[in-house]
Amino acid sequence: MTGIDWLMKLPTIWISEATSRAASQGGDVGDGTVIISQCDGGLCGYVNRRVHRDTISLPLVSRWPTIRGKGGARGSRSMRIVTTLPQEDLRQVANAARKAEVDGFTGLVTLENRNDPFLAHAVASIATDRIELGTAVAIAFARSPMVVANAAWDLHVASRGRFVLGLGPQIRAHNERRFSVPWSAPVPRLREYTSALRAIWRAWETGGKLNYEGEYYRFTLMTPNFVPASMHLPMVPITLAAVGPYSLRLAGEVADGARLHAFCTRKYLETAVLPRIGEGLTKSGRARENFEITGGGFIVTGKDAEAVEKAVEWVRMRVAFYGSTPAYWPVLAAHGLEDLGRELNALSRLGKWDEMTKRIPDDVVRLFAAVGTHNDIAAQIEARFGGLVDTVYASISSAMPSDMPGRVVAEVRRIPVAFTGYATSFARTT
């Protein structure tokens, strides 16, 4: 049965957006009732939350059937905009998450730098109702797929299907010296990691036998005592961090989306990123509209020119830092800036970080960023990212939180994109 067939078989009522919101907070409209309401100018649907999880089986498809709307909601073709959660103090998470939801952001993400990437989402999942939650990204090889499967499962259930698992391999030095885990070829290992996660989730949801054996991971023991209750939700979407050609192709082939590095330019997106992702999608036989491309640059904005300049200096520092790393030099090469990369690398070895930042001129900063005040940043975002990515980061670090007002978020969410929604399924084996 398809998602729309399932939806149409349940009793349906039409209600206002206000009533819809009240029902989502526990209002009584009848168990099993599907609420269809006006939401962001389109239609939104969900099952009354009082339905007992053991008495209804949701379709094994993505979220809700494609219902066209606007403003970046699932089922629309409008840009989505996400921002970061504060992770330093979990007591700040609930208020920050609620504010982001009120301001119209479509997603909240966490990083794995100084803090755990999963814990903040436990707070956000019960503090919010609509906004999507995701890791951007969690370091895969530092954890067993079984550990990640459990964390993602619990967050997906707590958020009622709003969690997206973003994974990345990190580089060899961090794996071996920061996490003390063995290093191996990242692309084939991440491919296996992804399929192992889906095998675990499928066994949990369907009650089938867990029998996954690969080159890097083996999972064959799963007794009833360790099986969580079926969540009756679509499978957790998996997005992969991707920089080089092989990881980009892998994301297109096995993931539900790609999380691109901020050290990226429009030209590199056009000539290197999208073609490789396209190759992966072609190999897997999947549609571009069900694959989310996120990131691919910085957004530099503020209420006035002074605030913008302050943000520009922060991005200038990040461009210098990333540009000193040989793994990112193909991006510089797309603009004939190979010598700049080598110069930055030499300065980094001498610890001359301030000098590195001074070597990044304004025109190079603008290759990597959409720059403008709140009054014109939406147009700059469309010029920089439009037609290429589906989701942009208003903030990529809690050190530089977004101050983008709701009216600007709404403008960004009117930019057209290709992505309409994930097509996750427990039947998928890769």
Steps between C-alpha positions, in 0.01 A plus 500: 500500500640840410519788742211686335281186490558452871425865569174498308365194685501678836221737615593852395393843615596849392602738772669834536873540551434609859297188573766291331761649729282439804443140400873448461533599865248245624161635390225239468388448140462122517747217492615409151370819343718647230520875533530687171554869550623817338870531578745743337245557224482130413364186661645321800391164634576288801335235712356612832783436745274321749491192276661214687821403322420129518165531323594671177765431241619803307600448136866423441550805281645842550327727749173592338391453140611784277248777560605815321542805714746783534757631741739206506261246651536138397317446173583850374781605271613790715832558671548384855714688749651351815697637791712357780392406850704617799678194635720641776217515754204264456287732713506752213382256236123505558460877470735520201315220323159658561623839375638346180166329441308824556739690270418256221823304468436158350777316682735496798839330484778408737872457437756265648773736612512569874174326588304185430284540186199300626425626851368845403244339271353307791404836649394659170285204399264549794518881498381539139224366276586565134862587443731229363797388712829360373869440557736688270683281548566221752834323454409154377807284557543614860181308584363157422204513260298331775563791738404754233195296401371517857561873540340590167204269564426655839524855365278414203236361735527791745464754218224297331691450179696826474855374547753476215829321562796679346825300499857571398827302508740774621864479392750234596680701770180564695390138480834360613622767741185672628261203513757218513324290236662316208499673164395341173384618158214736592272467197447120503480502878240777504301314235494195728426711806190641329369161394567357847291775660209424270531127567481564875202735471320262266541211745369713785200634311391181324602240758721327246830330575810718515763336286740761365850393403737731319870565468510755782192426711315188612166502682335163558378509862175675587285336766157642597640661814698745285239581234324836545126524439405560138489873439235491222674784321694528176860380524749759621647684198879482471704784354873477442773762516659515157797694365697298245373325185473154655311614810268715287424204274445279805252747649301504179498122487417396858392803707187713522701818470845658493630746756755710319790679659480877534836522320329489163431744218222526245737397223616194693136407565423521130810328363589243765232446764176465307642280221641250752179491704311454175712197413411342833130571460505350151669185627241458776210585272366767733350839426673829574181633658538247785865586567583803715814704434592713800767766548774580254600842628473762773227757564632833627236742618404749770269790569745758360834534320697489825343169602562357154866600510545326834352182354718532189811495718387177665445338160836633377664315789311178417591521131867538595481204736328266254708625209817387676380137491605307187176299499312820411737625231288372208257781588778758472623336180162565337590870523872475426589560866729201555790726601285660770433157648869414513582837658232454767624149573855624551383774737288253698804281560669805653196577714447839332121494516450879496726531197298233321179698544661811351577307180129456419373799294137609492438356154604154623271529803212574263576187298412299809217709645177683434557843656244768581297677767166362611332717238674339203641166618212294355586621150869429563418148621299433185785631282758290685306177566188514284443210262776296663420415863175441685591600855732770632656558840422834662769404751765230492642565845362590841793744515318705235128444566250622246326830566281468190150635573190306408412723206835420337460129568164519323661668198765228475230233521342634181805411289418204270696173533488143364446306824145407604553239774679182603385163369618284788382139523564205727512287186821673393812287542778738389 
